[in-house]
Amino acid sequence: MAEEKKLIGKVTHYFGKISVAGIELSDTLKVGDTISIEGATSNFQERIDSMQIDNDKVVEANAGDLIGIKVKDKARVGDDVYKVG
């Protein structure tokens, strides 16, 4: 059975020196969720260990929020972000 994926946002920024992706959400995301970042040359999964909104740590973010998360691989502006599970 294939993993279920739901589009929950788009990468709006990527900060290479600190490996942080800025993501604008279109749905809810919580610490502990697993996401998949997919684009023309990006395709990796990441478990959310922590996220921030305006440099404040949060455990949950909602549609319309702009979050920052640490990522293990390079994300690119315009990449789709899916919740996996």
Secondary structure, 3 states (H helix, E strand, C coil): CCCCEEEEEEEEEEECCCCEEEEEECCCEECCCEEEEECCCCEEEEECCCEEECCEEECEECCCCEEEEECCCCCCCCCEEEEEC
